[in-house]
Amino acid sequence: MNEAVYASRRIDLMPWTKYRERLAKAPVIFLPVGALEQHGPHLPMGCDALLAEAMAARVAEALDGLLLPTLRYGYKSQARSGGGQTFPGTTSLDGGTLTAMVRDILREVARHGASRIVIVNGHVENQWFLTEGIDLALRELALTGRHMQVVRCEYWNFTPQTVLESLFDGGFPGVDLEHAALLETSMMLALYPQLIDMAAIPEDATGVFPGYDSYPQDGRGVPASGVLAPARAASPVKGKLLIDSTVAEMVKALRQEFTV
Ligand SMILES: [Zn+2]
């Protein structure tokens, strides 16, 4: 990993003149989006943003793209996918706020002349608010005759099934329950080992939820640690395999989508 290389792709670290030069080559521009949300006693709360950003940076490197500053807040944590809003530290946006931020950013980069955007999402709960922001921006742009193509993707959907199967003895529990569990912990170990407290990984427990959501949410079914599935088998080797295989699939898909 060479963070200095990625830094050269971040538009917040370049002067506008350089950005204009790079834009002339019609690059794919990436907007990573995460959340500030409890991720158990062993992972930092910015986990979803850090992972979305790491994926976006690697894919941008392969496609000679640019990186917008990461959105480090996201939509409200839900019990069944993030433990819910009962934990201190989890700091969430209303859906309308997230939608408006995405709409505004897209409108601005369209004004710059960018036409190919990828939103890399790292937080399950964000999905439809990102979509709404994209839809509102495109509706507005259509009125002015500007064209923009936007891909919204959840990075975990690119992880090959064969890789997931190789990492789980007892079968893959599904991405919702994987909150702060084996996948995220492994990838964070590969990327930011200095931020992970291995000794704090809780005893294995799994969230137990009905097939519906009941509001107001009160934390029912959420393990006290906030970790929704076993994390102890996490390792940096597994994390590297997850990151490399996921990035490879994202690059393949986006090359096809944007013919780059
Ligand atoms: Zn997460």
Residues whose N, C-alpha, C, O or C-beta is under 5 A from the ligand:
A	BS01	ZN	C47 D48 G122 A180
